[in-house]
Amino acid sequence: MAIVRVQHIDAFSKVPGKGNPAAVVLSGEQWLQSMRSFKQEC
């Protein structure tokens, strides 16, 4: 499976670790390719 780079952020807070956790996919096309590979493996 391909490695997909994401950035973890704390939304709605200026204090690290205190906001709502969210993951941001840095490359949408990379994520789509990874999901296609995952579905083929199932």
Secondary structure, DSSP 8 states (H G I E B T S, - for coil): -----EEEEEET-SSTTSSEEEEEES-HHHHHHHHHHHHHH-
